[in-house]
Amino acid sequence: MSDRSASYHISSAVIVTMPHMRERVVAELAEMPNVEIYAHEAGKIVVVIEGTSTGMLGESLSRIAVLEGVVAANMVFEHVETQGEIGHDRRTDAA
């Protein structure tokens, strides 16, 4: 029996890099577990981080923040779903 109270966390973050280091940082991010690159341009990278807790997201963001070439790594948004909500085509926006 699955734990219906288990939660799944999804966060977006903006990573600012030194412009000449952007491609190197993109390559390192691509190798990180639970991190997906959404877009990158002009020294800025938008990523999605997934995990089972806010702490897990924070650990990933902390690892990103200390990569060589990263100037700033800021979480923008976090969404949490419990096991019972996942897969129920429910809108979470205000529309």
The 8 nearest C-alpha neighbors of each residue, nearest first, counted from 0:
[[1, 2, 3, 4, 82, 5, 83, 81],
 [2, 0, 3, 82, 5, 4, 83, 81],
 [1, 3, 4, 5, 0, 82, 83, 6],
 [2, 4, 82, 83, 5, 1, 81, 6],
 [3, 5, 2, 81, 82, 6, 83, 1],
 [6, 4, 82, 81, 2, 3, 7, 51],
 [7, 5, 81, 80, 82, 51, 4, 79],
 [6, 8, 51, 80, 79, 50, 81, 52],
 [9, 7, 79, 50, 51, 49, 78, 52],
 [10, 8, 49, 78, 77, 48, 79, 50],
 [11, 9, 77, 48, 76, 47, 78, 49],
 [10, 12, 47, 76, 75, 46, 74, 48],
 [11, 13, 74, 75, 46, 73, 45, 14],
 [14, 12, 45, 73, 44, 72, 46, 15],
 [13, 15, 72, 44, 43, 71, 45, 12],
 [16, 14, 43, 71, 70, 42, 69, 72],
 [17, 15, 69, 42, 70, 68, 21, 18],
 [16, 18, 20, 68, 19, 42, 21, 69],
 [19, 17, 42, 21, 20, 16, 41, 43],
 [18, 20, 17, 21, 22, 42, 16, 68],
 [21, 19, 17, 68, 23, 18, 22, 24],
 [22, 20, 24, 18, 23, 42, 16, 19],
 [23, 21, 25, 24, 20, 26, 19, 18],
 [22, 24, 26, 20, 25, 21, 27, 68],
 [23, 25, 27, 21, 26, 22, 28, 20],
 [26, 24, 22, 28, 23, 27, 21, 29],
 [27, 25, 23, 29, 24, 28, 22, 30],
 [28, 26, 24, 30, 29, 25, 23, 31],
 [29, 27, 25, 31, 30, 26, 24, 34],
 [28, 30, 26, 27, 31, 25, 35, 36],
 [29, 31, 28, 27, 32, 26, 34, 25],
 [32, 30, 28, 29, 34, 33, 27, 35],
 [31, 33, 34, 30, 29, 35, 28, 59],
 [34, 32, 49, 48, 31, 35, 50, 47],
 [35, 33, 48, 32, 31, 47, 46, 49],
 [36, 34, 47, 46, 37, 48, 33, 29],
 [37, 35, 46, 38, 45, 47, 34, 29],
 [36, 38, 46, 45, 35, 47, 39, 44],
 [39, 37, 45, 44, 36, 40, 46, 43],
 [40, 38, 44, 43, 45, 41, 37, 42],
 [39, 41, 43, 42, 44, 38, 21, 45],
 [42, 40, 43, 18, 39, 21, 44, 16],
 [41, 43, 18, 16, 21, 40, 15, 17],
 [44, 42, 15, 40, 39, 41, 14, 16],
 [43, 45, 39, 14, 13, 38, 46, 15],
 [46, 44, 13, 38, 37, 12, 36, 39],
 [47, 45, 36, 37, 12, 35, 11, 44],
 [46, 48, 11, 35, 10, 34, 12, 36],
 [47, 49, 34, 10, 33, 9, 11, 56],
 [50, 48, 9, 33, 8, 10, 56, 47],
 [51, 49, 8, 52, 55, 7, 56, 9],
 [50, 52, 7, 8, 6, 55, 53, 49],
 [53, 51, 55, 54, 50, 8, 56, 7],
 [52, 54, 56, 55, 57, 8, 51, 50],
 [55, 53, 57, 52, 56, 58, 51, 59],
 [54, 56, 58, 52, 57, 53, 50, 59],
 [57, 55, 53, 59, 54, 58, 50, 60],
 [56, 58, 54, 60, 55, 59, 61, 53],
 [57, 59, 61, 55, 60, 56, 54, 62],
 [60, 58, 62, 56, 61, 57, 63, 55],
 [59, 61, 63, 57, 62, 58, 64, 56],
 [60, 62, 58, 64, 63, 59, 57, 65],
 [63, 61, 59, 60, 64, 65, 58, 66],
 [62, 64, 60, 61, 66, 65, 59, 72],
 [63, 65, 61, 72, 62, 66, 60, 69],
 [66, 64, 63, 62, 67, 61, 69, 68],
 [67, 65, 63, 69, 64, 68, 62, 24],
 [66, 68, 69, 65, 24, 20, 64, 70],
 [67, 69, 20, 17, 16, 66, 70, 24],
 [70, 68, 16, 66, 67, 71, 15, 64],
 [69, 71, 16, 15, 68, 17, 72, 64],
 [72, 70, 15, 69, 14, 64, 73, 16],
 [73, 71, 14, 64, 13, 15, 60, 12],
 [74, 72, 12, 13, 75, 71, 14, 60],
 [73, 75, 12, 11, 76, 13, 72, 10],
 [76, 74, 12, 11, 73, 13, 77, 10],
 [75, 77, 11, 10, 74, 78, 12, 9],
 [78, 76, 10, 9, 11, 79, 8, 75],
 [77, 79, 9, 8, 10, 76, 80, 7],
 [80, 78, 8, 7, 9, 6, 77, 81],
 [81, 79, 7, 6, 84, 85, 82, 8],
 [80, 82, 6, 84, 5, 83, 4, 7],
 [81, 83, 3, 5, 84, 85, 6, 4],
 [82, 84, 3, 81, 85, 4, 80, 5],
 [85, 83, 81, 82, 87, 80, 86, 89],
 [86, 84, 82, 87, 83, 80, 81, 88],
 [85, 87, 88, 84, 89, 83, 82, 80],
 [86, 88, 89, 85, 84, 83, 90, 82],
 [89, 87, 86, 90, 85, 84, 91, 83],
 [90, 88, 87, 91, 86, 84, 85, 92],
 [91, 89, 92, 88, 94, 93, 87, 84],
 [90, 92, 89, 93, 94, 78, 88, 80],
 [91, 93, 94, 90, 89, 78, 88, 76],
 [92, 94, 91, 90, 89, 78, 88, 76],
 [93, 92, 90, 91, 89, 88, 78, 87]]
